Amino acid sequence: MINLFIQFVHLWRDQGAAGLAALAAAFVVGAMIFAPRPPMCVVSGLVFGFIAVPVVLLASTLGAVLAFLLSRYLFRSRFLEMAERRPVWSALVEAINAEGWRLVGLLRLASLVPGTVTNYLLGVTRIGLWPYALATFLGLLPQTVLFVYVGAAGSMALDDISRSPLQIALLVFGLLFTAWVAFAVARRTRQSLRDMRSLAAATNRG
């Protein structure tokens, strides 16, 4: 699938706004069909540069919202049945019903559950559409910036190998800093999720 995506973006890279619209469409569909989002982000940065960040972020959020709506209004019984057969999914649905948008944001940041699974699974919860959309947007932001930056920085380095050592150093520093921020956010998020599970367990025992 990723090879097909690479061919797709190269076909549209010189088409200006139409190319960016095609990129957005690819991410909207990708959010609904279990496409590998991180490598798609890297390729987008490599081909389109930093302008891909808002396009990818908004399109990924829109795709997540569409999957959420499909699950809630067209395939609710099917996904609810799937969740009930999986204790972890069932527990996640109950937790989101209790915690709301905060847990949605944490799940996006921590990337503990595949994004497309999360999109459809959350459709059977009681969370509202707008809290879900906002939490998804904010949760996807750090990893989108990181992966697109990786691709864009690689493209800049390849396009002009004769860059000065200072420019190369700034690119590397920016990449390392972005990666560190994303890692720190993900680690803190996972700790928050563990704390929430421990608190829930203690409450149930009490």
PyMOL commands that place a pseudoatom at each C-alpha (Angstrom):
pseudoatom trace, name=CA, resn=MET, resi=1, chain=A, elem=C, hetatm=0, pos=[0.000, 0.000, 0.000]
pseudoatom trace, name=CA, resn=ILE, resi=2, chain=A, elem=C, hetatm=0, pos=[2.785, 2.434, 0.848]
pseudoatom trace, name=CA, resn=ASN, resi=3, chain=A, elem=C, hetatm=0, pos=[4.373, 1.914, -2.597]
pseudoatom trace, name=CA, resn=LEU, resi=4, chain=A, elem=C, hetatm=0, pos=[1.056, 2.838, -4.198]
pseudoatom trace, name=CA, resn=PHE, resi=5, chain=A, elem=C, hetatm=0, pos=[0.888, 5.946, -2.041]
pseudoatom trace, name=CA, resn=ILE, resi=6, chain=A, elem=C, hetatm=0, pos=[4.435, 6.956, -3.068]
pseudoatom trace, name=CA, resn=GLN, resi=7, chain=A, elem=C, hetatm=0, pos=[3.475, 6.676, -6.737]
pseudoatom trace, name=CA, resn=PHE, resi=8, chain=A, elem=C, hetatm=0, pos=[0.311, 8.659, -6.038]
pseudoatom trace, name=CA, resn=VAL, resi=9, chain=A, elem=C, hetatm=0, pos=[2.004, 11.619, -4.348]
pseudoatom trace, name=CA, resn=HIS, resi=10, chain=A, elem=C, hetatm=0, pos=[4.772, 11.809, -6.946]
pseudoatom trace, name=CA, resn=LEU, resi=11, chain=A, elem=C, hetatm=0, pos=[2.093, 12.014, -9.617]
pseudoatom trace, name=CA, resn=TRP, resi=12, chain=A, elem=C, hetatm=0, pos=[0.534, 15.035, -7.897]
pseudoatom trace, name=CA, resn=ARG, resi=13, chain=A, elem=C, hetatm=0, pos=[3.587, 16.800, -6.466]
pseudoatom trace, name=CA, resn=ASP, resi=14, chain=A, elem=C, hetatm=0, pos=[3.800, 19.473, -9.194]
pseudoatom trace, name=CA, resn=GLN, resi=15, chain=A, elem=C, hetatm=0, pos=[0.061, 20.165, -9.404]
pseudoatom trace, name=CA, resn=GLY, resi=16, chain=A, elem=C, hetatm=0, pos=[-0.054, 22.954, -6.829]
pseudoatom trace, name=CA, resn=ALA, resi=17, chain=A, elem=C, hetatm=0, pos=[-3.313, 23.250, -4.910]
pseudoatom trace, name=CA, resn=ALA, resi=18, chain=A, elem=C, hetatm=0, pos=[-4.774, 20.292, -6.796]
pseudoatom trace, name=CA, resn=GLY, resi=19, chain=A, elem=C, hetatm=0, pos=[-1.862, 18.164, -5.610]
pseudoatom trace, name=CA, resn=LEU, resi=20, chain=A, elem=C, hetatm=0, pos=[-2.433, 19.158, -1.996]
pseudoatom trace, name=CA, resn=ALA, resi=21, chain=A, elem=C, hetatm=0, pos=[-6.152, 18.434, -2.391]
pseudoatom trace, name=CA, resn=ALA, resi=22, chain=A, elem=C, hetatm=0, pos=[-5.279, 14.961, -3.710]
pseudoatom trace, name=CA, resn=LEU, resi=23, chain=A, elem=C, hetatm=0, pos=[-2.947, 14.459, -0.735]
pseudoatom trace, name=CA, resn=ALA, resi=24, chain=A, elem=C, hetatm=0, pos=[-5.756, 15.451, 1.624]
pseudoatom trace, name=CA, resn=ALA, resi=25, chain=A, elem=C, hetatm=0, pos=[-8.131, 13.014, -0.065]
pseudoatom trace, name=CA, resn=ALA, resi=26, chain=A, elem=C, hetatm=0, pos=[-5.595, 10.214, 0.367]
pseudoatom trace, name=CA, resn=PHE, resi=27, chain=A, elem=C, hetatm=0, pos=[-5.378, 10.844, 4.114]
pseudoatom trace, name=CA, resn=VAL, resi=28, chain=A, elem=C, hetatm=0, pos=[-9.145, 11.087, 4.500]
pseudoatom trace, name=CA, resn=VAL, resi=29, chain=A, elem=C, hetatm=0, pos=[-9.510, 7.669, 2.863]
pseudoatom trace, name=CA, resn=GLY, resi=30, chain=A, elem=C, hetatm=0, pos=[-6.472, 6.334, 4.722]
pseudoatom trace, name=CA, resn=ALA, resi=31, chain=A, elem=C, hetatm=0, pos=[-8.088, 7.105, 8.078]
pseudoatom trace, name=CA, resn=MET, resi=32, chain=A, elem=C, hetatm=0, pos=[-10.962, 4.839, 7.092]
pseudoatom trace, name=CA, resn=ILE, resi=33, chain=A, elem=C, hetatm=0, pos=[-9.158, 1.831, 5.570]
pseudoatom trace, name=CA, resn=PHE, resi=34, chain=A, elem=C, hetatm=0, pos=[-6.358, 0.949, 8.015]
pseudoatom trace, name=CA, resn=ALA, resi=35, chain=A, elem=C, hetatm=0, pos=[-3.608, 2.624, 5.965]
pseudoatom trace, name=CA, resn=PRO, resi=36, chain=A, elem=C, hetatm=0, pos=[-0.147, 2.984, 7.632]
pseudoatom trace, name=CA, resn=ARG, resi=37, chain=A, elem=C, hetatm=0, pos=[-0.294, 6.640, 8.632]
pseudoatom trace, name=CA, resn=PRO, resi=38, chain=A, elem=C, hetatm=0, pos=[3.293, 7.290, 9.937]
pseudoatom trace, name=CA, resn=PRO, resi=39, chain=A, elem=C, hetatm=0, pos=[5.093, 6.258, 6.714]
pseudoatom trace, name=CA, resn=MET, resi=40, chain=A, elem=C, hetatm=0, pos=[2.467, 8.143, 4.708]
pseudoatom trace, name=CA, resn=CYS, resi=41, chain=A, elem=C, hetatm=0, pos=[3.325, 11.274, 6.732]
pseudoatom trace, name=CA, resn=VAL, resi=42, chain=A, elem=C, hetatm=0, pos=[7.052, 10.813, 6.066]
pseudoatom trace, name=CA, resn=VAL, resi=43, chain=A, elem=C, hetatm=0, pos=[6.459, 10.403, 2.326]
pseudoatom trace, name=CA, resn=SER, resi=44, chain=A, elem=C, hetatm=0, pos=[4.210, 13.468, 2.319]
pseudoatom trace, name=CA, resn=GLY, resi=45, chain=A, elem=C, hetatm=0, pos=[6.944, 15.565, 3.911]
pseudoatom trace, name=CA, resn=LEU, resi=46, chain=A, elem=C, hetatm=0, pos=[9.534, 14.169, 1.522]
pseudoatom trace, name=CA, resn=VAL, resi=47, chain=A, elem=C, hetatm=0, pos=[7.458, 15.040, -1.547]
pseudoatom trace, name=CA, resn=PHE, resi=48, chain=A, elem=C, hetatm=0, pos=[5.528, 18.175, -0.536]
pseudoatom trace, name=CA, resn=GLY, resi=49, chain=A, elem=C, hetatm=0, pos=[7.652, 19.624, 2.268]
pseudoatom trace, name=CA, resn=PHE, resi=50, chain=A, elem=C, hetatm=0, pos=[6.416, 21.352, 5.419]
pseudoatom trace, name=CA, resn=ILE, resi=51, chain=A, elem=C, hetatm=0, pos=[3.204, 22.539, 3.745]
pseudoatom trace, name=CA, resn=ALA, resi=52, chain=A, elem=C, hetatm=0, pos=[2.004, 18.943, 4.155]
pseudoatom trace, name=CA, resn=VAL, resi=53, chain=A, elem=C, hetatm=0, pos=[1.646, 19.393, 7.942]
pseudoatom trace, name=CA, resn=PRO, resi=54, chain=A, elem=C, hetatm=0, pos=[-1.702, 21.292, 8.001]
pseudoatom trace, name=CA, resn=VAL, resi=55, chain=A, elem=C, hetatm=0, pos=[-3.007, 19.290, 5.033]
pseudoatom trace, name=CA, resn=VAL, resi=56, chain=A, elem=C, hetatm=0, pos=[-2.228, 15.936, 6.637]
pseudoatom trace, name=CA, resn=LEU, resi=57, chain=A, elem=C, hetatm=0, pos=[-3.478, 17.006, 10.062]
pseudoatom trace, name=CA, resn=LEU, resi=58, chain=A, elem=C, hetatm=0, pos=[-6.811, 18.376, 8.855]
pseudoatom trace, name=CA, resn=ALA, resi=59, chain=A, elem=C, hetatm=0, pos=[-7.398, 15.504, 6.420]
pseudoatom trace, name=CA, resn=SER, resi=60, chain=A, elem=C, hetatm=0, pos=[-6.553, 12.860, 9.028]
pseudoatom trace, name=CA, resn=THR, resi=61, chain=A, elem=C, hetatm=0, pos=[-8.953, 14.503, 11.462]
pseudoatom trace, name=CA, resn=LEU, resi=62, chain=A, elem=C, hetatm=0, pos=[-11.692, 14.651, 8.816]
pseudoatom trace, name=CA, resn=GLY, resi=63, chain=A, elem=C, hetatm=0, pos=[-11.159, 10.980, 7.943]
pseudoatom trace, name=CA, resn=ALA, resi=64, chain=A, elem=C, hetatm=0, pos=[-11.331, 10.060, 11.621]
pseudoatom trace, name=CA, resn=VAL, resi=65, chain=A, elem=C, hetatm=0, pos=[-14.588, 11.998, 11.967]
pseudoatom trace, name=CA, resn=LEU, resi=66, chain=A, elem=C, hetatm=0, pos=[-16.122, 10.278, 8.931]
pseudoatom trace, name=CA, resn=ALA, resi=67, chain=A, elem=C, hetatm=0, pos=[-15.154, 6.837, 10.268]
pseudoatom trace, name=CA, resn=PHE, resi=68, chain=A, elem=C, hetatm=0, pos=[-16.618, 7.826, 13.639]
pseudoatom trace, name=CA, resn=LEU, resi=69, chain=A, elem=C, hetatm=0, pos=[-19.908, 8.831, 11.999]
pseudoatom trace, name=CA, resn=LEU, resi=70, chain=A, elem=C, hetatm=0, pos=[-20.061, 5.649, 9.912]
pseudoatom trace, name=CA, resn=SER, resi=71, chain=A, elem=C, hetatm=0, pos=[-19.594, 3.590, 13.048]
pseudoatom trace, name=CA, resn=ARG, resi=72, chain=A, elem=C, hetatm=0, pos=[-22.146, 5.552, 15.039]
pseudoatom trace, name=CA, resn=TYR, resi=73, chain=A, elem=C, hetatm=0, pos=[-24.953, 5.802, 12.497]
pseudoatom trace, name=CA, resn=LEU, resi=74, chain=A, elem=C, hetatm=0, pos=[-24.504, 3.002, 9.927]
pseudoatom trace, name=CA, resn=PHE, resi=75, chain=A, elem=C, hetatm=0, pos=[-22.506, 0.174, 11.493]
pseudoatom trace, name=CA, resn=ARG, resi=76, chain=A, elem=C, hetatm=0, pos=[-23.070, 0.731, 15.212]
pseudoatom trace, name=CA, resn=SER, resi=77, chain=A, elem=C, hetatm=0, pos=[-24.493, -2.732, 15.951]
pseudoatom trace, name=CA, resn=ARG, resi=78, chain=A, elem=C, hetatm=0, pos=[-21.634, -4.424, 14.120]
pseudoatom trace, name=CA, resn=PHE, resi=79, chain=A, elem=C, hetatm=0, pos=[-18.852, -2.534, 15.903]
pseudoatom trace, name=CA, resn=LEU, resi=80, chain=A, elem=C, hetatm=0, pos=[-20.642, -2.771, 19.241]
pseudoatom trace, name=CA, resn=GLU, resi=81, chain=A, elem=C, hetatm=0, pos=[-20.791, -6.539, 18.829]
pseudoatom trace, name=CA, resn=MET, resi=82, chain=A, elem=C, hetatm=0, pos=[-17.079, -6.617, 17.959]
pseudoatom trace, name=CA, resn=ALA, resi=83, chain=A, elem=C, hetatm=0, pos=[-16.270, -4.545, 21.054]
pseudoatom trace, name=CA, resn=GLU, resi=84, chain=A, elem=C, hetatm=0, pos=[-18.332, -6.791, 23.307]
pseudoatom trace, name=CA, resn=ARG, resi=85, chain=A, elem=C, hetatm=0, pos=[-16.344, -9.833, 22.128]
pseudoatom trace, name=CA, resn=ARG, resi=86, chain=A, elem=C, hetatm=0, pos=[-13.053, -8.159, 23.078]
pseudoatom trace, name=CA, resn=PRO, resi=87, chain=A, elem=C, hetatm=0, pos=[-12.662, -7.317, 26.788]
pseudoatom trace, name=CA, resn=VAL, resi=88, chain=A, elem=C, hetatm=0, pos=[-9.992, -4.690, 26.115]
pseudoatom trace, name=CA, resn=TRP, resi=89, chain=A, elem=C, hetatm=0, pos=[-12.173, -2.868, 23.594]
pseudoatom trace, name=CA, resn=SER, resi=90, chain=A, elem=C, hetatm=0, pos=[-15.186, -3.110, 25.862]
pseudoatom trace, name=CA, resn=ALA, resi=91, chain=A, elem=C, hetatm=0, pos=[-13.209, -1.660, 28.758]
pseudoatom trace, name=CA, resn=LEU, resi=92, chain=A, elem=C, hetatm=0, pos=[-11.972, 1.133, 26.504]
pseudoatom trace, name=CA, resn=VAL, resi=93, chain=A, elem=C, hetatm=0, pos=[-15.522, 2.045, 25.498]
pseudoatom trace, name=CA, resn=GLU, resi=94, chain=A, elem=C, hetatm=0, pos=[-16.566, 2.181, 29.145]
pseudoatom trace, name=CA, resn=ALA, resi=95, chain=A, elem=C, hetatm=0, pos=[-13.545, 4.299, 30.053]
pseudoatom trace, name=CA, resn=ILE, resi=96, chain=A, elem=C, hetatm=0, pos=[-14.252, 6.819, 27.299]
pseudoatom trace, name=CA, resn=ASN, resi=97, chain=A, elem=C, hetatm=0, pos=[-17.888, 7.018, 28.340]
pseudoatom trace, name=CA, resn=ALA, resi=98, chain=A, elem=C, hetatm=0, pos=[-16.607, 7.950, 31.795]
pseudoatom trace, name=CA, resn=GLU, resi=99, chain=A, elem=C, hetatm=0, pos=[-13.660, 10.209, 30.886]
pseudoatom trace, name=CA, resn=GLY, resi=100, chain=A, elem=C, hetatm=0, pos=[-14.805, 11.728, 27.598]
pseudoatom trace, name=CA, resn=TRP, resi=101, chain=A, elem=C, hetatm=0, pos=[-12.560, 13.760, 25.332]
pseudoatom trace, name=CA, resn=ARG, resi=102, chain=A, elem=C, hetatm=0, pos=[-9.569, 13.672, 27.690]
pseudoatom trace, name=CA, resn=LEU, resi=103, chain=A, elem=C, hetatm=0, pos=[-9.112, 9.951, 27.195]
pseudoatom trace, name=CA, resn=VAL, resi=104, chain=A, elem=C, hetatm=0, pos=[-9.577, 10.288, 23.440]
pseudoatom trace, name=CA, resn=GLY, resi=105, chain=A, elem=C, hetatm=0, pos=[-6.736, 12.809, 23.328]
pseudoatom trace, name=CA, resn=LEU, resi=106, chain=A, elem=C, hetatm=0, pos=[-4.523, 10.577, 25.454]
pseudoatom trace, name=CA, resn=LEU, resi=107, chain=A, elem=C, hetatm=0, pos=[-5.175, 7.587, 23.201]
pseudoatom trace, name=CA, resn=ARG, resi=108, chain=A, elem=C, hetatm=0, pos=[-4.215, 9.598, 20.139]
pseudoatom trace, name=CA, resn=LEU, resi=109, chain=A, elem=C, hetatm=0, pos=[-1.057, 10.910, 21.774]
pseudoatom trace, name=CA, resn=ALA, resi=110, chain=A, elem=C, hetatm=0, pos=[0.059, 7.539, 23.097]
pseudoatom trace, name=CA, resn=SER, resi=111, chain=A, elem=C, hetatm=0, pos=[-0.775, 5.623, 19.888]
pseudoatom trace, name=CA, resn=LEU, resi=112, chain=A, elem=C, hetatm=0, pos=[-1.566, 2.523, 21.953]
pseudoatom trace, name=CA, resn=VAL, resi=113, chain=A, elem=C, hetatm=0, pos=[-4.435, 1.514, 19.675]
pseudoatom trace, name=CA, resn=PRO, resi=114, chain=A, elem=C, hetatm=0, pos=[-4.202, 1.680, 15.843]
pseudoatom trace, name=CA, resn=GLY, resi=115, chain=A, elem=C, hetatm=0, pos=[-5.745, 4.921, 14.652]
pseudoatom trace, name=CA, resn=THR, resi=116, chain=A, elem=C, hetatm=0, pos=[-8.372, 3.435, 12.351]
pseudoatom trace, name=CA, resn=VAL, resi=117, chain=A, elem=C, hetatm=0, pos=[-9.494, 0.979, 15.036]
pseudoatom trace, name=CA, resn=THR, resi=118, chain=A, elem=C, hetatm=0, pos=[-9.881, 3.920, 17.398]
pseudoatom trace, name=CA, resn=ASN, resi=119, chain=A, elem=C, hetatm=0, pos=[-11.880, 5.862, 14.803]
pseudoatom trace, name=CA, resn=TYR, resi=120, chain=A, elem=C, hetatm=0, pos=[-14.499, 3.142, 14.445]
pseudoatom trace, name=CA, resn=LEU, resi=121, chain=A, elem=C, hetatm=0, pos=[-14.468, 1.980, 18.051]
pseudoatom trace, name=CA, resn=LEU, resi=122, chain=A, elem=C, hetatm=0, pos=[-15.189, 5.432, 19.440]
pseudoatom trace, name=CA, resn=GLY, resi=123, chain=A, elem=C, hetatm=0, pos=[-18.299, 5.619, 17.300]
pseudoatom trace, name=CA, resn=VAL, resi=124, chain=A, elem=C, hetatm=0, pos=[-20.065, 3.279, 19.745]
pseudoatom trace, name=CA, resn=THR, resi=125, chain=A, elem=C, hetatm=0, pos=[-19.243, 5.455, 22.760]
pseudoatom trace, name=CA, resn=ARG, resi=126, chain=A, elem=C, hetatm=0, pos=[-21.341, 8.331, 24.080]
pseudoatom trace, name=CA, resn=ILE, resi=127, chain=A, elem=C, hetatm=0, pos=[-18.772, 11.033, 23.342]
pseudoatom trace, name=CA, resn=GLY, resi=128, chain=A, elem=C, hetatm=0, pos=[-20.042, 13.993, 21.341]
pseudoatom trace, name=CA, resn=LEU, resi=129, chain=A, elem=C, hetatm=0, pos=[-18.854, 14.677, 17.798]
pseudoatom trace, name=CA, resn=TRP, resi=130, chain=A, elem=C, hetatm=0, pos=[-17.141, 18.012, 18.467]
pseudoatom trace, name=CA, resn=PRO, resi=131, chain=A, elem=C, hetatm=0, pos=[-15.237, 16.911, 21.605]
pseudoatom trace, name=CA, resn=TYR, resi=132, chain=A, elem=C, hetatm=0, pos=[-14.133, 13.828, 19.668]
pseudoatom trace, name=CA, resn=ALA, resi=133, chain=A, elem=C, hetatm=0, pos=[-12.996, 15.896, 16.670]
pseudoatom trace, name=CA, resn=LEU, resi=134, chain=A, elem=C, hetatm=0, pos=[-11.080, 18.420, 18.797]
pseudoatom trace, name=CA, resn=ALA, resi=135, chain=A, elem=C, hetatm=0, pos=[-9.386, 15.747, 20.911]
pseudoatom trace, name=CA, resn=THR, resi=136, chain=A, elem=C, hetatm=0, pos=[-8.439, 13.862, 17.741]
pseudoatom trace, name=CA, resn=PHE, resi=137, chain=A, elem=C, hetatm=0, pos=[-6.993, 16.988, 16.124]
pseudoatom trace, name=CA, resn=LEU, resi=138, chain=A, elem=C, hetatm=0, pos=[-4.876, 17.850, 19.157]
pseudoatom trace, name=CA, resn=GLY, resi=139, chain=A, elem=C, hetatm=0, pos=[-3.838, 14.245, 19.729]
pseudoatom trace, name=CA, resn=LEU, resi=140, chain=A, elem=C, hetatm=0, pos=[-2.656, 13.780, 16.143]
pseudoatom trace, name=CA, resn=LEU, resi=141, chain=A, elem=C, hetatm=0, pos=[-0.722, 17.064, 16.082]
pseudoatom trace, name=CA, resn=PRO, resi=142, chain=A, elem=C, hetatm=0, pos=[2.639, 15.976, 17.644]
pseudoatom trace, name=CA, resn=GLN, resi=143, chain=A, elem=C, hetatm=0, pos=[3.123, 12.821, 15.588]
pseudoatom trace, name=CA, resn=THR, resi=144, chain=A, elem=C, hetatm=0, pos=[2.010, 14.553, 12.387]
pseudoatom trace, name=CA, resn=VAL, resi=145, chain=A, elem=C, hetatm=0, pos=[4.567, 17.325, 12.854]
pseudoatom trace, name=CA, resn=LEU, resi=146, chain=A, elem=C, hetatm=0, pos=[7.290, 14.803, 13.690]
pseudoatom trace, name=CA, resn=PHE, resi=147, chain=A, elem=C, hetatm=0, pos=[6.791, 12.421, 10.765]
pseudoatom trace, name=CA, resn=VAL, resi=148, chain=A, elem=C, hetatm=0, pos=[6.223, 15.129, 8.161]
pseudoatom trace, name=CA, resn=TYR, resi=149, chain=A, elem=C, hetatm=0, pos=[9.290, 16.967, 9.493]
pseudoatom trace, name=CA, resn=VAL, resi=150, chain=A, elem=C, hetatm=0, pos=[11.372, 13.812, 9.046]
pseudoatom trace, name=CA, resn=GLY, resi=151, chain=A, elem=C, hetatm=0, pos=[10.373, 13.611, 5.403]
pseudoatom trace, name=CA, resn=ALA, resi=152, chain=A, elem=C, hetatm=0, pos=[10.734, 17.337, 4.732]
pseudoatom trace, name=CA, resn=ALA, resi=153, chain=A, elem=C, hetatm=0, pos=[14.167, 17.530, 6.369]
pseudoatom trace, name=CA, resn=GLY, resi=154, chain=A, elem=C, hetatm=0, pos=[15.321, 14.531, 4.354]
pseudoatom trace, name=CA, resn=SER, resi=155, chain=A, elem=C, hetatm=0, pos=[14.095, 16.162, 1.163]
pseudoatom trace, name=CA, resn=MET, resi=156, chain=A, elem=C, hetatm=0, pos=[15.910, 19.410, 1.929]
pseudoatom trace, name=CA, resn=ALA, resi=157, chain=A, elem=C, hetatm=0, pos=[19.133, 17.569, 2.651]
pseudoatom trace, name=CA, resn=LEU, resi=158, chain=A, elem=C, hetatm=0, pos=[18.903, 15.528, -0.556]
pseudoatom trace, name=CA, resn=ASP, resi=159, chain=A, elem=C, hetatm=0, pos=[17.994, 18.502, -2.743]
pseudoatom trace, name=CA, resn=ASP, resi=160, chain=A, elem=C, hetatm=0, pos=[21.019, 20.502, -1.705]
pseudoatom trace, name=CA, resn=ILE, resi=161, chain=A, elem=C, hetatm=0, pos=[23.849, 18.366, -0.397]
pseudoatom trace, name=CA, resn=SER, resi=162, chain=A, elem=C, hetatm=0, pos=[26.097, 21.427, -0.608]
pseudoatom trace, name=CA, resn=ARG, resi=163, chain=A, elem=C, hetatm=0, pos=[24.284, 23.124, 2.266]
pseudoatom trace, name=CA, resn=SER, resi=164, chain=A, elem=C, hetatm=0, pos=[26.562, 24.715, 4.828]
pseudoatom trace, name=CA, resn=PRO, resi=165, chain=A, elem=C, hetatm=0, pos=[27.423, 22.738, 7.966]
pseudoatom trace, name=CA, resn=LEU, resi=166, chain=A, elem=C, hetatm=0, pos=[25.364, 25.234, 9.972]
pseudoatom trace, name=CA, resn=GLN, resi=167, chain=A, elem=C, hetatm=0, pos=[22.247, 24.601, 7.868]
pseudoatom trace, name=CA, resn=ILE, resi=168, chain=A, elem=C, hetatm=0, pos=[22.703, 20.851, 8.164]
pseudoatom trace, name=CA, resn=ALA, resi=169, chain=A, elem=C, hetatm=0, pos=[23.174, 21.197, 11.922]
pseudoatom trace, name=CA, resn=LEU, resi=170, chain=A, elem=C, hetatm=0, pos=[19.984, 23.260, 12.225]
pseudoatom trace, name=CA, resn=LEU, resi=171, chain=A, elem=C, hetatm=0, pos=[18.049, 20.635, 10.286]
pseudoatom trace, name=CA, resn=VAL, resi=172, chain=A, elem=C, hetatm=0, pos=[19.360, 17.850, 12.492]
pseudoatom trace, name=CA, resn=PHE, resi=173, chain=A, elem=C, hetatm=0, pos=[18.736, 19.852, 15.673]
pseudoatom trace, name=CA, resn=GLY, resi=174, chain=A, elem=C, hetatm=0, pos=[15.190, 20.616, 14.600]
pseudoatom trace, name=CA, resn=LEU, resi=175, chain=A, elem=C, hetatm=0, pos=[14.554, 16.962, 13.834]
pseudoatom trace, name=CA, resn=LEU, resi=176, chain=A, elem=C, hetatm=0, pos=[15.997, 15.786, 17.158]
pseudoatom trace, name=CA, resn=PHE, resi=177, chain=A, elem=C, hetatm=0, pos=[14.075, 18.406, 19.112]
pseudoatom trace, name=CA, resn=THR, resi=178, chain=A, elem=C, hetatm=0, pos=[10.796, 17.538, 17.402]
pseudoatom trace, name=CA, resn=ALA, resi=179, chain=A, elem=C, hetatm=0, pos=[11.395, 13.838, 18.025]
pseudoatom trace, name=CA, resn=TRP, resi=180, chain=A, elem=C, hetatm=0, pos=[12.229, 14.498, 21.680]
pseudoatom trace, name=CA, resn=VAL, resi=181, chain=A, elem=C, hetatm=0, pos=[9.033, 16.513, 22.199]
pseudoatom trace, name=CA, resn=ALA, resi=182, chain=A, elem=C, hetatm=0, pos=[6.901, 13.812, 20.559]
pseudoatom trace, name=CA, resn=PHE, resi=183, chain=A, elem=C, hetatm=0, pos=[8.606, 11.092, 22.614]
pseudoatom trace, name=CA, resn=ALA, resi=184, chain=A, elem=C, hetatm=0, pos=[8.219, 13.035, 25.859]
pseudoatom trace, name=CA, resn=VAL, resi=185, chain=A, elem=C, hetatm=0, pos=[4.547, 13.690, 25.175]
pseudoatom trace, name=CA, resn=ALA, resi=186, chain=A, elem=C, hetatm=0, pos=[3.902, 10.028, 24.316]
pseudoatom trace, name=CA, resn=ARG, resi=187, chain=A, elem=C, hetatm=0, pos=[5.749, 8.819, 27.439]
pseudoatom trace, name=CA, resn=ARG, resi=188, chain=A, elem=C, hetatm=0, pos=[3.895, 11.221, 29.710]
pseudoatom trace, name=CA, resn=THR, resi=189, chain=A, elem=C, hetatm=0, pos=[0.624, 10.218, 28.086]
pseudoatom trace, name=CA, resn=ARG, resi=190, chain=A, elem=C, hetatm=0, pos=[1.270, 6.520, 28.656]
pseudoatom trace, name=CA, resn=GLN, resi=191, chain=A, elem=C, hetatm=0, pos=[2.023, 7.282, 32.308]
pseudoatom trace, name=CA, resn=SER, resi=192, chain=A, elem=C, hetatm=0, pos=[-1.245, 9.183, 32.594]
pseudoatom trace, name=CA, resn=LEU, resi=193, chain=A, elem=C, hetatm=0, pos=[-3.124, 6.230, 31.130]
pseudoatom trace, name=CA, resn=ARG, resi=194, chain=A, elem=C, hetatm=0, pos=[-1.441, 3.864, 33.596]
pseudoatom trace, name=CA, resn=ASP, resi=195, chain=A, elem=C, hetatm=0, pos=[-2.374, 6.183, 36.458]
pseudoatom trace, name=CA, resn=MET, resi=196, chain=A, elem=C, hetatm=0, pos=[-5.970, 6.238, 35.262]
pseudoatom trace, name=CA, resn=ARG, resi=197, chain=A, elem=C, hetatm=0, pos=[-6.097, 2.432, 35.075]
pseudoatom trace, name=CA, resn=SER, resi=198, chain=A, elem=C, hetatm=0, pos=[-4.608, 2.135, 38.580]
pseudoatom trace, name=CA, resn=LEU, resi=199, chain=A, elem=C, hetatm=0, pos=[-7.143, 4.607, 39.955]
pseudoatom trace, name=CA, resn=ALA, resi=200, chain=A, elem=C, hetatm=0, pos=[-10.001, 2.778, 38.249]
pseudoatom trace, name=CA, resn=ALA, resi=201, chain=A, elem=C, hetatm=0, pos=[-8.799, -0.552, 39.638]
pseudoatom trace, name=CA, resn=ALA, resi=202, chain=A, elem=C, hetatm=0, pos=[-8.510, 0.862, 43.151]
pseudoatom trace, name=CA, resn=THR, resi=203, chain=A, elem=C, hetatm=0, pos=[-12.003, 2.361, 42.877]
pseudoatom trace, name=CA, resn=ASN, resi=204, chain=A, elem=C, hetatm=0, pos=[-13.460, -0.959, 41.764]
pseudoatom trace, name=CA, resn=ARG, resi=205, chain=A, elem=C, hetatm=0, pos=[-11.796, -2.775, 44.666]
pseudoatom trace, name=CA, resn=GLY, resi=206, chain=A, elem=C, hetatm=0, pos=[-13.153, -0.210, 47.068]
for i in range(1, 206): cmd.bond("trace and resi %d" % i, "trace and resi %d" % (i + 1))
show_as sticks, trace
zoom trace
